[in-house]
Amino acid sequence: MRLLIVEDDPLLGDALAAGLRQLGHAVDWFGSGSQADSALSGASFDALVLDLGLPGGDGMTWLRRWRDRGLKLPLLILTARDGVEQRVAGLDAGADDYLVKPITIDELAARLRALVRRAAGRAQPVWQHGALEYDPARKLVLWKGEPVDLTGRELALLEALLAQPQRVLSKAHLQEKLYDWSGTEPEGNVLEVHIHHLRRKIDPGIVRTVRGVGYALGSGQPSP
């Protein structure tokens, strides 16, 4: 997943970003709602983690503003405000989940996976596409029942394709899923290299090239 974190506490923000990156996610972390607002206008994300006590504008204000604009991104509030009334207000304002600090990275990641599954209309935790199975929680890929060893970037690429199996995704869109703004920027044909590895490790037909447009998930059936 590519995740957006809005948290003004530098120690907590850095810890959340580092922990989620260790789990294989691309993470962009900002300390204010205005910075996050700019990020939302320039990139696509899978989910957003929002603190409420932000400088220059409360998180609830930004939440209402984004929902009023039509932002449908799964959004999880992560805050120290633990009152029942505050939880109700956050959920009624458009949050999809509400967590009170402190929280473990594992639970946060699990809740984000659940939100993304729900947004994609997937009830099952394991994604299946023909002979391909993918368990995001365990980062486990099976092809025809046999495990496939993929790197973190290759897993992120496969997950991006599985999330929208009927769509052709542009090179720019896929690169956004693989690289956050604070990390190393992709160079040259690095995306094509990752796609080549997926085809070699899983099956030549697992990724389709649509010339002049981008890439799409293959049929999920073994190549003849």
N, C-alpha and C positions, 0 to 999 in steps of 0.2 A: 504494500500500500504506500501511497505518497500522502503524508500526513502534514497538517498545519497545526502548530501549537502556538497559542497566544497566552503567554505567561510573563508577568513583569518581574518576578523573582529570579535573578540571574542564576543562582545556585540550583533552584528547582527546575527552571527551564532547561538548563544545560544537562541536568541529570535525566530528565524525561527524554530529551532529544537523544542523548547518548544511549540510554537503555533501549529505546525503540529502534535505533539504528543497529544496535547489536542483534536485535531480532530480525534484521533484514529489511527494515522499512526505510524509505527515503523520507527525511523529516526536515521541514522548514520551521524555524522557531523565531517568533517576534515578540517584543515586549509591550506592544500597544495595539489597540484596535485599528488605528489608522494605518500602521505598517501592514497588519494582516489584510486590511481592506485593499491596499495596493497589490499585495500578493495574490489575492483572489481574482483581481482583474487581469493578472498577467499569466496565470498558470492554473492547471486543473489539479484538484486534490480528491482523495477518496474519502477523507473525514477530517473534522476539525475538532481540536481540544481547546476549550475556552475557559480561562480564568475570569472571575467576575470583578475582582478588585483591580482594575487597570487604570493607569494614569491617562489623563486627557479624555476620559469617557468611560463610564462603567460598562462592564461586559454585557449586562442586560440591555443597555441601549444599543450596542452593536448587534446583539442577537436580534432584537426587534427590527433594526434597520435592514439587516441582511435578509430576514424572512420577508419583510415588506417588499424588498426588491425582487423576490422570487427565488432566492438562493435555496436549492434543495439539498445541498450537501449535508450528509449525516453529521450532527454536531453533538458533542458531549461536553457538558459543563463539569469542570474540575475546580473545586473551590473549597475554602474553609468555612463558608456559610452553611451551617448544618441545620437550620431551622426548617420545620415542616412547611411553613408558609413560603419560605424562600425556594424550597424544592418545587412546590406546586407552581409558584410563579415562573420559575425557569422552564419547567416542562410546558406550561401553558403558553409561554412566549415563543415556543418552537424548538426547544432542545429535545433531542432524542433520548438522552440519558443524562443522569445527574449523579456525580460522585463527590464525596467529601474527602478532602485531604486528611491524613496521608493515605496513599494508595500504592500498591505494588505495581511494578511495570507489567508483570504477567497478567494481573487482573485488568489493567488498563488496556493492554493489547487484546485480550480476549473480548472485552466489551466493544472495542473498535471493530474487531472482526465480525462480531454479531451485528453491529449496526450496518456495516458494509454489505454483509450477506442479505440483511433485510431489505436494504435499498435496492439490491440487485434482484430481489425476488427469489432468493435461494434459502430454503428452509434447512437443508442438510449441511452439516459442517464440512463434509467432504465433497469436493467438486468432481463430477464425473463427466467425461467427454469421450464417448466411444471407449477405446481401450485404455484411455488415460484417466488416472485418478490422482487428485491432489488434495492433501490435507494441510491447510494453511497453518493450523496450530502446531503441527509437528514438522512442518516443512518437508513433508514426505511426498515424493512423486513415484507413482507406480505406472509402468507401461506393460500391458498384458500381464499384470500381476507381479512383475519384477521391479524392484526398487531401482531408481535412476539417480545417480549422484550429480547434483547441479550446484553451481556456485550461487552466491546471494543475488548477483545481478541476473543470472539466468532464471532463477526462481521468480524474481520480480517481473521479468519480461513475460514469463509464462503466465503468471497471475494476471497481468494486465490484459493479455489476450483472452484468457479464460473468463474474465469479468465481462467481456463484451464479445461473445463468440460469433455473433452475426454481423459485426461491424468491421469495416476496413479502417485500421488505425494508422494515422500518419506517423512518419519518422519522428517529427517534433513531439507528438503526443507520447510516444513510447519513450523517448529520451527523458521527458519530464517525469515519467514514472520511475526511471532508474536513477536519476541524479537530483539531489536537493541543491538549493542555491549555495549552501555553505560547504559543499563537498567539491570533489574534483569534477570539472566540466568535461563532457565527452569530447573526444577529438576524432577527427577523420571518420573512418568507417567502423567505429567501435560497436555500434548497434548491429551492423551486419555481421560482425564477428560473433556476437552473442547469439544471433539467429542461426548462424552456421553451426554453433555448438549445440543448440537445441535440436537441430535436424540430425546432427551426428549422434547425439546421445539418446534421443528418443526415436525419431523416425523422419525420413526426408520430407514427408508430407505434413508434418505437424504444424508448419507455418507456411502460409501461402503468400507469395509476392504478387501484389497487384500493381503492375507497372504504372508509374506516374502518380500513384495515390499513396501506397504504403503497404502494410502487411495485415494479414488476417489469420485467424486460427484455422488449421486444416480440418479435415473431416473427422479426425480421431480414429480412423481405421488404418491398420498397417498397410504400408505401400506394397504393391505386388512385387 
